[in-house]
Amino acid sequence: MRPLVDALGSPSWSVRAKAVDALQALGDVAVPSLVAGTTHPDARVRAESVALMDHLADARCLDPLVAALHDRSAHVRRLAVHAIGCQRCKIAPLALDIVGLLVERALEDPSPRVRRVAVHQLGLQPADQRAILALETVLHGQPDAALRSRAEFALAQQRG
């Protein structure tokens, strides 16, 4: 499966798409290769591996997904935030402190895009006082209008 994971970094869209399709078709058999892909030197491979984990993640993916939240690539971090926060895509919920991880990214990530996804995902989680406090902090302390808008939505969702 290593050639399929390496193909995730191809400059050719069609080669990448075929690799994604093949890995998805393998299902949970592909998970160890995707876990390995999260430490690949090519950011595109890391990103695609994390993106595939959005649907295939299980307990084997927990540590790699948490590590991906601190990847040097903002794109990888953004995909990791989504993969951790989006529980409806999973066969079984991830056994992580999802709200805690999302709060950290919402408040501390250097990338506005990563912070926006984290804030949005906080609005999709079950009500949690930590999320409400973080969203209020974002709402009142950010110059980014798009981030504030997402925080308003997420806060309304959290408050039910």
Secondary structure, 3 states (H helix, E strand, C coil): CHHHHHHCCCCCHHHHHHHHHHHHHHHHHHHHHHHHHCCCCCHHHHHHHHHHHHHHCCHHHHHHHHHHCCCCCHHHHHHHHHHHHCHHHCCCCCCCCHHHHHHHHHHHCCCHHHHHHHHHHHHCCCCCHHHHHHHHHHHHHCCCHHHHHHHHHHHHHHHC
